[in-house]
Amino acid sequence: MNFASTERAESFRAEVRGFLAEHVTDEVRRRVEETGTHHDWGLHRAMADRHWIAASWPEEYGGLGWGPWEMNVLEEELFLAGAPRDGMSLTMTATNAIHHAGSDEQRRSVIPRVLSGEILLCLGWSEPDAGSDSASAKTRAARDGGSWVINGQKMFTTMAHEATYVFLLTRTNTEVPKHRGLTMFLVPTDTPGFELQPVHTLGGERTNITFYSDVRVPDSARVGEVDHGWDVMRVALSYEHGTSWGAHLERLVQRGAAWARATGRIEEPSVAERLARAATDAEVAMLLGQYSAWVGESGRISDVEASMAKLFSSEALVRHSGELVDVIGPEALLKDGQPGSVADGDFEHAYRQSVVRTIYAGSSEMQRNIISQRGLGLPRG
Ligand SMILES: Cc1cc2nc3c(=O)[nH]c(=O)nc-3n(C[C@H](O)[C@H](O)[C@H](O)COP(=O)(O)OP(=O)(O)OC[C@H]3O[C@@H](n4cnc5c(N)ncnc54)[C@H](O)[C@@H]3O)c2cc1C
């Protein structure tokens, strides 16, 4: 691997840092912490104004034509600044799929509103009995004349309470193997019969259960061919794996080191040693993310490398957030705003949230399956 980032990417890093220092204020962070909604419309629209929401897209489609290096820098800096980015990343996962598989009408009516920062999309894939294996989805879509009637329930539809559309995975055929009877729809969240209920997770993040009771949509809401929804899902899933998971750990190490220096506890060998171990893993995690970006730059699909980066980084975050809480002591468990809390409650927050990160965007076991089967050529488990 060539470890050198591009000159363009590094000059861009300074620009992103300046921008985030201005827009990711303490007030924004506090609101995210209080509501669990990892999205800020002000930040989102300011990014849209700079064409950063779809920066990897060609200029003719409203992007900036950036390569994986530049995108990696943007993601790294967003994570390092603790910027709320769920709205943007979920929206772009769906929008990339619509860009590839949607109708001309969908592209015309949805994409410009996404790129201008006007609307968000969310992902309605997981169900109570279909998470890792989302192709087992049971939410039913049945044809009725020129429209479709949808009935069922989705679990973990994050950002549905802010989104204009759910990018919904449905079952349209029960007579064929599960991957072949699925169809995707773009369902407006103001359609009668659509309801949601908030779910607050261990990590503090708010997500939703979404319910579909005789939700009627026209055939023009269908994305891709009937019963070929899995082809559309595969496109979407290839955009779900980010490359910057390591930046969470890097941010924690930076805050841990600042705490240790400010309190003088950096002099204690056990504190220094634990910080050094965390810093070493953070470096490995960042390099795995950069390796994945570099593989993408070389024109290959970096699914195995992205899985390596996600698996190592999210599991290292669990280990080190626990170790740092251990080193700091009970006050590390106080939340932001509570008297005596340390580093704005960042350690406490990371301790809770790290576990959740090993689940979404593919659990650790699913990442191991990808690495062993596609990377190492081992048989299916
Ligand atoms: C905070 C949060 C936000 C989310 N946001 C969204 C969203 O916006 N949209 C959406 O559609 N979904 C979302 N999800 C759902 C997420 O994708 C699923 O939780 C995840 O895929 C795991 O599915 P599950 O929870 O049903 O667990 P299960 O799939 O039931 O897994 C349970 C356990 O079994 C293991 N396991 C499962 N299959 C295998 C296998 N083949 N081999 C080995 N081990 C296996 C898993 O690793 C896990 O440990 C979100 C989840 C969380 C926690």
Ligand as a Chemical Component Dictionary entry (heavy atoms), coordinates in Angstrom:
data_LIG
# 
_chem_comp.id                   LIG 
_chem_comp.type                 NON-POLYMER 
_chem_comp.pdbx_formal_charge   0 
_chem_comp.three_letter_code    LIG 
# 
loop_
_chem_comp_atom.comp_id 
_chem_comp_atom.atom_id 
_chem_comp_atom.alt_atom_id 
_chem_comp_atom.type_symbol 
_chem_comp_atom.charge 
_chem_comp_atom.model_Cartn_x 
_chem_comp_atom.model_Cartn_y 
_chem_comp_atom.model_Cartn_z 
_chem_comp_atom.pdbx_ordinal 
LIG C1  C1  C 0 -28.570 1.794   16.881 1  
LIG C2  C2  C 0 -29.013 0.962   15.717 2  
LIG C3  C3  C 0 -29.407 1.575   14.541 3  
LIG C4  C4  C 0 -29.857 0.811   13.464 4  
LIG N1  N1  N 0 -30.324 1.458   12.341 5  
LIG C5  C5  C 0 -30.889 0.713   11.340 6  
LIG C6  C6  C 0 -31.528 1.369   10.236 7  
LIG O1  O1  O 0 -31.510 2.592   10.118 8  
LIG N2  N2  N 0 -32.182 0.604   9.313  9  
LIG C7  C7  C 0 -32.213 -0.774  9.401  10 
LIG O2  O2  O 0 -32.818 -1.399  8.540  11 
LIG N3  N3  N 0 -31.598 -1.417  10.433 12 
LIG C8  C8  C 0 -30.956 -0.713  11.409 13 
LIG N4  N4  N 0 -30.362 -1.337  12.475 14 
LIG C9  C9  C 0 -30.457 -2.796  12.553 15 
LIG C10 C10 C 0 -29.119 -3.501  12.422 16 
LIG O3  O3  O 0 -28.715 -3.536  11.087 17 
LIG C11 C11 C 0 -29.329 -4.890  13.035 18 
LIG O4  O4  O 0 -29.495 -4.718  14.439 19 
LIG C12 C12 C 0 -28.180 -5.801  12.765 20 
LIG O5  O5  O 0 -28.120 -6.116  11.407 21 
LIG C13 C13 C 0 -28.283 -7.087  13.588 22 
LIG O6  O6  O 0 -29.565 -7.656  13.439 23 
LIG P1  P1  P 0 -30.427 -8.077  14.716 24 
LIG O7  O7  O 0 -30.388 -6.979  15.694 25 
LIG O8  O8  O 0 -31.747 -8.557  14.231 26 
LIG O9  O9  O 0 -29.608 -9.303  15.332 27 
LIG P2  P2  P 0 -29.593 -10.774 14.753 28 
LIG O10 O10 O 0 -29.401 -10.761 13.281 29 
LIG O11 O11 O 0 -30.767 -11.508 15.304 30 
LIG O12 O12 O 0 -28.264 -11.335 15.415 31 
LIG C14 C14 C 0 -28.191 -11.757 16.773 32 
LIG C15 C15 C 0 -26.799 -12.293 17.016 33 
LIG O13 O13 O 0 -26.531 -13.423 16.156 34 
LIG C16 C16 C 0 -25.381 -13.191 15.352 35 
LIG N5  N5  N 0 -25.593 -13.764 14.014 36 
LIG C17 C17 C 0 -26.650 -13.546 13.207 37 
LIG N6  N6  N 0 -26.476 -14.210 12.037 38 
LIG C18 C18 C 0 -25.277 -14.845 12.118 39 
LIG C19 C19 C 0 -24.537 -15.680 11.225 40 
LIG N7  N7  N 0 -24.981 -15.998 10.000 41 
LIG N8  N8  N 0 -23.331 -16.159 11.650 42 
LIG C20 C20 C 0 -22.863 -15.850 12.883 43 
LIG N9  N9  N 0 -23.524 -15.068 13.761 44 
LIG C21 C21 C 0 -24.714 -14.572 13.388 45 
LIG C22 C22 C 0 -25.238 -11.680 15.302 46 
LIG O14 O14 O 0 -23.909 -11.291 15.079 47 
LIG C23 C23 C 0 -25.709 -11.266 16.687 48 
LIG O15 O15 O 0 -24.674 -11.418 17.631 49 
LIG C24 C24 C 0 -29.872 -0.600  13.558 50 
LIG C25 C25 C 0 -29.435 -1.216  14.734 51 
LIG C26 C26 C 0 -29.004 -0.467  15.800 52 
LIG C27 C27 C 0 -28.578 -1.168  17.048 53 
# 
loop_
_chem_comp_bond.comp_id 
_chem_comp_bond.atom_id_1 
_chem_comp_bond.atom_id_2 
_chem_comp_bond.value_order 
_chem_comp_bond.pdbx_ordinal 
LIG C1  C2  SING 1  
LIG C2  C3  SING 2  
LIG C2  C26 DOUB 3  
LIG C3  C4  DOUB 4  
LIG C4  N1  SING 5  
LIG C4  C24 SING 6  
LIG N1  C5  DOUB 7  
LIG C5  C6  SING 8  
LIG C5  C8  SING 9  
LIG C6  O1  DOUB 10 
LIG C6  N2  SING 11 
LIG N2  C7  SING 12 
LIG C7  O2  DOUB 13 
LIG C7  N3  SING 14 
LIG N3  C8  DOUB 15 
LIG C8  N4  SING 16 
LIG N4  C9  SING 17 
LIG N4  C24 SING 18 
LIG C9  C10 SING 19 
LIG C10 O3  SING 20 
LIG C10 C11 SING 21 
LIG C11 O4  SING 22 
LIG C11 C12 SING 23 
LIG C12 O5  SING 24 
LIG C12 C13 SING 25 
LIG C13 O6  SING 26 
LIG O6  P1  SING 27 
LIG P1  O7  DOUB 28 
LIG P1  O8  SING 29 
LIG P1  O9  SING 30 
LIG O9  P2  SING 31 
LIG P2  O10 DOUB 32 
LIG P2  O11 SING 33 
LIG P2  O12 SING 34 
LIG O12 C14 SING 35 
LIG C14 C15 SING 36 
LIG C15 O13 SING 37 
LIG C15 C23 SING 38 
LIG O13 C16 SING 39 
LIG C16 N5  SING 40 
LIG C16 C22 SING 41 
LIG N5  C17 SING 42 
LIG N5  C21 SING 43 
LIG C17 N6  DOUB 44 
LIG N6  C18 SING 45 
LIG C18 C19 SING 46 
LIG C18 C21 DOUB 47 
LIG C19 N7  SING 48 
LIG C19 N8  DOUB 49 
LIG N8  C20 SING 50 
LIG C20 N9  DOUB 51 
LIG N9  C21 SING 52 
LIG C22 O14 SING 53 
LIG C22 C23 SING 54 
LIG C23 O15 SING 55 
LIG C24 C25 DOUB 56 
LIG C25 C26 SING 57 
LIG C26 C27 SING 58 
# 
